[in-house]
Amino acid sequence: MNKNLYFVFLLVFTIVVSCKKEIQTNPQSTIDPKVKFTSDTFNDLYFWYESMPAVDLTTFKTPEEYIGSVKYAKDRWSFTMTYTELQNLLLNGVTTGWGAQLRYIALNPLRVLSVYDNSAMGKAGVKRGWQVKAINGKLVAPMAITEVNSTLSNASNSFTFIANDGTESTLTLSKGAIVINSVLYSNIYPVSGKKIGYLVFNEFLGSSVRELNNVFNNFSAAGITDLVVDLRYNGGGTLDCADSLVAIIAGKLNKDKIYNSLKYNKKHTNLNFTQLIKLKSNSVLLDKLVFITSSSTASASELVIAGLIPYMKLKLIGSATHGKPVGMNITSDTKLNIAVAPISFENSNSQGYTDYFNGIPADFAVNDNAGQDWGTLTDACLSASLNYISTGAIGFVPSPKATSITEQTVYPGSDTPVENLYQFLK
């Protein structure tokens, strides 16, 4: 028997009643069962189901082909993946890959943006800011991005790195299992009589709540007065984890206030609900709050930011966020080992703010200069954040340079990156 599980993307894991839109099919052909399951899910849960065209399911070989043919113009996110991978990723933070996010930024060479501690690159000592000079003895600089991507799909490679101190090293590494650490860095900076907590938070997972608690237990005990949350590469995760972060940041003064509302399609208005700010034992009392953001700041990250705007002295430093004011229920069939994630609701904060498809704009535009490890004051975004909190101005920031390489992620850190926002049925 199929077992349907519903994750909320920004997500809710709930059971809903199936209701199908009429689909035209060719009776002389067969329908792939995964395509059929995907179609049933979309016709029931898809937020924009009324705009979906009628299609012949026998013409699609894969669920991805089906989604590409019926999705709404604004939808950049609906997807399918294996149920097994999804569960491992969201519940336990377990995935596979190299363990480092690689990206071209402006005129910079290919850089390591972030590294998971328990991964092939993390265990080898690779750090944020390192340059990837060569792969398998071939210089990266003249390689096309498609060639780099193809090489990174290998099970093992030899990487030549230039570290942040200028030294070179060549490491032969193999892809492997990764246990994700969501907190990449934390510290407290004493500036002008203030104690400014700084947290680099990279995923909202079930396993992340423990990491957050550990950091904020320290922050709370130290009596931080202000906070910088670095979400510049955070693409999302679980709704429960987002609830925890909101409670820790805002719970002391805003307990039981609404921070987000979810609205479903006309078939499932019974699933509409509002999320309230909770209070935790390690909740902090803050004067100023800064989020460091980029175009990779998405979904659960944006939900937290939008939800706190009405209640906090809050500023965004960096660049506009990704722009995902909608979320997903993910329904799964364990026999087919498939998870289908259609956009199924929109979210809005207590002021009705919901239309940020172009991203939540930054208050202060600062380039991401990823040429150093986390926490160094030469990081323009961190330096600007500390300056703003201590003086009310971001201080001098180098002007953006003309670029010959569009900012582009080459490898997202793992073979199955964390994106969007989910909640699990208790």
C-alpha positions as CSV (number, residue, x, y, z in Angstrom):
1,M,0.0,0.0,0.0
2,N,1.3,3.5,-0.9
3,K,2.0,5.7,2.1
4,N,1.5,9.4,1.4
5,L,3.5,11.7,3.6
6,Y,3.1,15.4,3.4
7,F,6.1,17.7,4.1
8,V,5.5,21.5,4.3
9,F,7.9,23.3,2.0
10,L,8.5,26.0,3.8
11,L,6.5,22.9,4.5
12,V,3.7,21.0,6.1
13,F,3.7,17.2,6.6
14,T,-0.1,16.6,6.5
15,I,-2.6,14.2,5.0
16,V,-4.9,15.7,2.4
17,V,-7.7,14.4,0.3
18,S,-6.9,13.7,-3.4
19,C,-8.9,15.6,-6.0
20,K,-7.9,15.2,-9.6
21,K,-8.0,17.6,-12.5
22,E,-9.1,15.8,-15.8
23,I,-6.0,14.7,-17.7
24,Q,-6.2,13.7,-21.4
25,T,-4.4,10.4,-22.1
26,N,-3.9,8.1,-25.0
27,P,-5.7,4.8,-24.1
28,Q,-3.4,2.8,-26.4
29,S,-0.3,3.7,-24.4
30,T,0.8,3.2,-20.8
31,I,1.5,5.8,-18.1
32,D,4.6,5.7,-16.1
33,P,3.5,5.2,-12.4
34,K,5.9,7.9,-11.2
35,V,4.4,10.3,-13.7
36,K,0.9,9.3,-12.7
37,F,1.7,9.9,-9.0
38,T,3.3,13.3,-9.8
39,S,0.2,14.3,-11.8
40,D,-2.2,13.3,-9.1
41,T,-0.2,15.3,-6.6
42,F,-0.1,18.4,-8.7
43,N,-3.8,18.3,-9.5
44,D,-4.6,18.1,-5.9
45,L,-2.0,20.3,-4.1
46,Y,-0.5,22.7,-6.7
47,F,-1.1,26.3,-5.7
48,W,-1.7,27.3,-9.3
49,Y,-3.6,24.2,-10.3
50,E,-6.2,26.2,-12.1
51,S,-3.6,27.4,-14.6
52,M,-2.3,23.9,-15.5
53,P,-2.9,22.8,-19.0
54,A,-4.5,19.4,-19.8
55,V,-1.8,17.0,-21.0
56,D,-1.4,13.5,-22.2
57,L,0.4,11.6,-19.5
58,T,1.5,8.9,-21.9
59,T,3.8,11.3,-23.6
60,F,6.0,11.8,-20.5
61,K,8.9,9.5,-19.6
62,T,9.8,11.1,-16.3
63,P,8.1,13.2,-13.6
64,E,10.5,16.1,-14.4
65,E,9.2,16.2,-18.0
66,Y,5.6,16.4,-16.7
67,I,6.4,19.2,-14.2
68,G,8.2,21.2,-16.9
69,S,5.1,21.1,-19.1
70,V,2.5,22.1,-16.5
71,K,4.2,24.4,-14.0
72,Y,3.2,28.1,-13.6
73,A,5.5,30.8,-15.1
74,K,6.6,32.0,-11.6
75,D,7.4,28.5,-10.4
76,R,11.2,27.9,-10.3
77,W,11.1,25.3,-7.5
78,S,8.7,22.4,-7.9
79,F,10.7,19.1,-8.1
80,T,10.8,15.4,-7.4
81,M,13.5,13.3,-5.8
82,T,13.8,9.9,-4.0
83,Y,11.9,9.6,-0.8
84,T,15.0,7.9,0.8
85,E,17.3,10.9,0.0
86,L,14.7,13.4,1.2
87,Q,14.2,11.7,4.6
88,N,18.0,11.3,5.2
89,L,18.6,14.9,4.3
90,L,15.9,16.7,6.2
91,L,15.6,14.5,9.3
92,N,19.2,13.6,9.9
93,G,21.2,16.1,7.7
94,V,22.8,13.1,5.9
95,T,23.7,13.4,2.2
96,T,26.6,12.7,-0.1
97,G,29.1,14.7,-2.2
98,W,32.3,16.7,-1.9
99,G,31.1,18.8,1.1
100,A,32.2,22.2,-0.2
101,Q,30.2,24.8,-2.1
102,L,32.2,26.1,-5.1
103,R,31.4,29.3,-6.9
104,Y,32.8,31.9,-9.3
105,I,32.3,35.4,-7.9
106,A,32.9,38.4,-10.1
107,L,36.6,38.5,-11.3
108,N,37.6,36.1,-8.5
109,P,38.7,32.5,-9.4
110,L,36.7,29.5,-8.5
111,R,36.4,29.7,-4.7
112,V,35.3,27.5,-1.8
113,L,32.4,29.4,-0.2
114,S,31.6,27.0,2.6
115,V,32.7,23.5,3.9
116,Y,30.9,20.9,5.9
117,D,33.2,19.6,8.7
118,N,32.2,16.0,8.3
119,S,32.8,15.7,4.5
120,A,35.6,14.7,2.2
121,M,36.8,18.3,1.9
122,G,36.1,19.2,5.5
123,K,38.1,16.3,6.8
124,A,41.0,17.2,4.5
125,G,41.2,20.7,6.0
126,V,39.8,22.7,3.1
127,K,38.5,26.2,4.3
128,R,36.3,28.9,3.0
129,G,38.1,31.3,0.7
130,W,40.5,28.7,-0.8
131,Q,41.0,28.9,-4.5
132,V,40.6,25.8,-6.7
133,K,43.6,26.2,-9.0
134,A,43.5,22.9,-10.8
135,I,41.5,19.6,-11.0
136,N,43.3,16.5,-12.1
137,G,46.3,18.6,-13.0
138,K,44.3,20.8,-15.4
139,L,44.1,24.5,-14.6
140,V,40.6,25.6,-13.8
141,A,41.0,29.2,-15.2
142,P,40.7,28.3,-18.9
143,M,38.0,25.6,-18.3
144,A,34.4,26.2,-19.3
145,I,32.0,25.9,-16.4
146,T,30.3,22.9,-18.1
147,E,33.7,21.1,-18.1
148,V,34.2,21.9,-14.4
149,N,30.8,20.6,-13.6
150,S,31.4,17.4,-15.6
151,T,34.7,16.8,-13.8
152,L,33.0,17.3,-10.4
153,S,30.6,14.6,-11.3
154,N,33.5,12.1,-11.0
155,A,33.6,9.9,-7.9
156,S,37.1,11.0,-7.2
157,N,39.4,13.8,-8.3
158,S,42.8,15.4,-7.5
159,F,42.4,19.1,-6.4
160,T,45.1,21.7,-6.3
161,F,44.1,24.4,-3.8
162,I,45.6,27.8,-3.0
163,A,45.0,28.4,0.7
164,N,44.2,31.8,2.2
165,D,47.8,32.3,3.2
166,G,49.0,31.6,-0.4
167,T,50.3,28.1,0.1
168,E,49.4,25.4,-2.4
169,S,48.4,21.8,-1.8
170,T,47.2,19.0,-3.9
171,L,44.6,16.6,-2.4
172,T,43.2,13.5,-3.9
173,L,39.6,13.2,-2.6
174,S,36.6,10.9,-3.2
175,K,32.9,11.8,-2.8
176,G,31.4,10.3,0.3
177,A,28.7,10.5,3.0
178,I,28.2,13.9,4.7
179,V,26.7,14.7,8.0
180,I,25.7,18.3,7.6
181,N,26.7,20.9,10.2
182,S,24.3,23.8,9.8
183,V,26.3,26.2,12.0
184,L,29.5,27.0,10.1
185,Y,30.9,29.6,12.5
186,S,29.9,31.5,15.6
187,N,31.7,34.2,17.7
188,I,31.1,37.2,19.9
189,Y,32.6,40.5,19.0
190,P,33.1,43.2,21.7
191,V,32.6,46.5,19.9
192,S,32.1,49.9,21.4
193,G,30.7,48.5,24.7
194,K,28.4,46.1,22.9
195,K,28.6,42.3,22.7
196,I,27.7,41.3,19.1
197,G,26.9,37.7,18.5
198,Y,27.7,36.4,15.0
199,L,26.3,33.2,13.6
200,V,26.8,31.7,10.1
201,F,23.8,29.4,9.6
202,N,23.6,27.4,6.5
203,E,20.6,25.0,6.6
204,F,17.3,24.7,8.5
205,L,17.2,20.9,9.3
206,G,15.8,18.7,12.1
207,S,19.4,18.2,13.3
208,S,20.1,22.0,13.2
209,V,18.0,22.8,16.3
210,R,20.5,21.2,18.6
211,E,23.3,23.3,17.0
212,L,21.3,26.5,17.3
213,N,20.6,25.7,21.0
214,N,24.3,25.2,21.7
215,V,25.2,28.5,20.1
216,F,22.5,30.5,21.7
217,N,23.1,29.0,25.1
218,N,26.5,30.5,24.9
219,F,25.2,33.8,23.5
220,S,22.6,34.1,26.2
221,A,25.0,33.3,29.0
222,A,27.5,35.9,27.6
223,G,24.7,38.5,27.5
224,I,24.9,39.5,23.8
225,T,23.3,42.8,23.1
226,D,23.1,42.6,19.3
227,L,23.1,39.8,16.7
228,V,24.4,39.2,13.1
229,V,22.9,36.1,11.4
230,D,24.7,35.2,8.2
231,L,22.3,33.5,5.9
232,R,24.1,34.4,2.6
233,Y,24.1,30.8,1.4
234,N,21.2,29.4,3.3
235,G,18.6,27.9,0.9
236,G,16.1,26.7,3.5
237,G,15.1,23.6,5.4
238,T,12.4,22.6,8.0
239,L,9.7,24.8,9.3
240,D,10.3,23.5,12.9
241,C,13.8,24.8,12.7
242,A,12.7,28.2,11.4
243,D,10.2,28.3,14.4
244,S,13.1,27.7,16.8
245,L,15.3,30.5,15.3
246,V,12.4,33.0,15.4
247,A,11.7,32.0,19.0
248,I,15.3,32.5,20.0
249,I,15.6,35.9,18.3
250,A,12.2,37.4,19.1
251,G,10.5,35.4,21.8
252,K,11.3,37.5,24.8
253,L,9.3,40.5,23.7
254,N,7.0,39.0,21.1
255,K,5.7,35.7,22.4
256,D,2.5,34.5,20.8
257,K,2.5,37.2,18.1
258,I,1.9,36.0,14.5
259,Y,5.0,35.8,12.3
260,N,3.8,33.9,9.3
261,S,0.6,32.7,7.7
262,L,0.2,29.9,5.1
263,K,-2.5,30.1,2.4
264,Y,-3.3,27.0,0.3
265,N,-5.3,26.5,-2.9
266,K,-9.1,26.5,-2.9
267,K,-9.2,22.7,-2.5
268,H,-7.3,22.9,0.9
269,T,-8.4,26.0,2.7
270,N,-8.7,23.8,5.8
271,L,-4.9,23.6,5.8
272,N,-4.4,27.4,6.1
273,F,-2.8,28.3,9.4
274,T,-0.8,30.9,11.2
275,Q,2.5,30.5,13.1
276,L,3.1,32.2,16.4
277,I,6.4,33.3,17.9
278,K,7.3,31.0,20.8
279,L,9.6,31.6,23.7
280,K,12.6,29.4,24.6
281,S,14.9,29.3,27.6
282,N,17.8,30.6,25.5
283,S,15.9,33.4,23.8
284,V,17.9,36.6,23.7
285,L,17.0,40.3,24.1
286,L,18.4,42.3,21.3
287,D,18.9,46.0,20.5
288,K,19.8,45.6,16.8
289,L,19.6,42.6,14.4
290,V,21.4,42.2,11.1
291,F,20.9,39.5,8.4
292,I,23.7,39.0,5.9
293,T,21.9,38.0,2.6
294,S,22.5,37.2,-1.0
295,S,20.6,35.7,-4.0
296,S,21.2,32.3,-2.3
297,T,19.3,33.3,0.8
298,A,16.0,31.5,0.2
299,S,12.8,30.0,1.4
300,A,13.0,29.3,5.2
301,S,15.6,32.1,5.5
302,E,13.3,34.5,3.8
303,L,10.4,33.3,5.9
304,V,12.3,34.2,9.1
305,I,13.4,37.6,7.8
306,A,9.9,38.6,6.6
307,G,8.4,37.3,9.8
308,L,10.6,39.4,12.0
309,I,10.4,42.7,10.0
310,P,7.3,43.9,12.0
311,Y,8.9,43.3,15.4
312,M,12.7,43.9,15.3
313,K,15.2,46.7,14.6
314,L,16.3,44.7,11.5
315,K,18.6,45.5,8.6
316,L,19.7,43.4,5.6
317,I,23.3,43.7,4.5
318,G,24.6,42.2,1.3
319,S,22.3,41.8,-1.7
320,A,18.6,41.0,-2.3
321,T,17.4,37.5,-1.3
322,H,16.4,34.8,-3.7
323,G,12.6,35.6,-3.8
324,K,10.5,32.6,-2.8
325,P,7.3,33.7,-0.9
326,V,5.7,30.3,-1.6
327,G,6.1,26.9,-0.2
328,M,5.5,23.2,-0.8
329,N,3.8,20.2,0.6
330,I,5.8,17.2,-0.4
331,T,3.9,14.0,-0.8
332,S,5.7,10.6,-1.0
333,D,5.1,7.1,-2.3
334,T,7.4,4.8,-0.5
335,K,6.9,1.9,-2.9
336,L,7.9,4.0,-5.9
337,N,10.5,5.7,-3.7
338,I,9.5,9.1,-4.9
339,A,8.9,12.4,-3.2
340,V,7.0,15.1,-5.2
341,A,7.1,18.7,-4.2
342,P,4.7,21.1,-5.9
343,I,4.4,24.7,-4.8
344,S,1.2,24.4,-2.7
345,F,0.9,27.6,-0.6
346,E,2.0,31.2,-0.2
347,N,3.2,32.7,3.0
348,S,2.9,36.2,4.4
349,N,4.0,38.0,7.5
350,S,1.7,39.7,10.1
351,Q,1.5,42.8,7.8
352,G,0.5,40.8,4.8
353,Y,3.9,41.0,3.1
354,T,4.0,38.2,0.6
355,D,4.9,39.4,-2.9
356,Y,8.7,39.2,-2.8
357,F,9.3,37.1,-5.9
358,N,12.1,39.5,-6.8
359,G,13.7,39.0,-3.4
360,I,13.7,40.9,-0.1
361,P,15.9,43.9,-0.9
362,A,19.1,44.6,1.1
363,D,19.2,47.9,3.1
364,F,22.9,48.2,2.4
365,A,24.4,46.7,-0.7
366,V,27.8,45.0,0.0
367,N,29.6,42.6,-2.2
368,D,30.4,39.1,-1.0
369,N,34.2,39.0,-1.1
370,A,34.8,35.3,-0.4
371,G,38.6,35.4,-0.2
372,Q,38.9,34.6,3.5
373,D,37.6,32.2,6.1
374,W,34.6,32.9,8.3
375,G,34.8,35.5,11.0
376,T,37.7,37.7,9.6
377,L,37.1,41.4,9.7
378,T,38.3,41.6,6.1
379,D,35.0,40.0,5.2
380,A,33.2,43.1,3.8
381,C,29.7,41.9,4.9
382,L,30.7,41.1,8.4
383,S,32.7,44.3,8.8
384,A,29.8,46.4,7.5
385,S,27.4,44.6,9.9
386,L,29.6,45.3,12.9
387,N,30.0,48.9,11.9
388,Y,26.3,49.4,11.5
389,I,25.5,48.0,14.9
390,S,28.1,50.0,16.7
391,T,27.8,53.3,14.7
392,G,24.6,53.2,12.7
393,A,26.6,53.3,9.4
394,I,28.3,50.5,7.5
395,G,31.5,52.5,7.0
396,F,33.7,52.3,3.9
397,V,33.0,49.4,1.6
398,P,34.9,48.9,-1.7
399,S,32.8,49.7,-4.8
400,P,31.7,46.8,-7.0
401,K,34.1,46.0,-9.8
402,A,33.2,45.3,-13.4
403,T,32.8,41.5,-13.8
404,S,33.7,39.2,-16.6
405,I,32.3,36.1,-14.9
406,T,28.7,36.1,-13.8
407,E,28.3,35.0,-10.2
408,Q,27.6,31.3,-10.6
409,T,27.5,28.3,-8.3
410,V,29.5,25.4,-9.8
411,Y,28.9,22.9,-7.0
412,P,26.3,23.5,-4.2
413,G,28.2,21.6,-1.5
414,S,26.5,18.2,-1.8
415,D,24.8,16.1,-4.5
416,T,21.5,16.8,-2.8
417,P,21.5,20.4,-1.6
418,V,19.1,21.7,1.1
419,E,16.5,24.0,-0.4
420,N,13.1,25.3,0.7
421,L,11.3,24.8,4.0
422,Y,9.7,21.7,5.5
423,Q,7.6,20.7,8.5
424,F,7.1,17.1,9.6
425,L,3.9,15.6,10.9
426,K,4.2,14.8,14.6
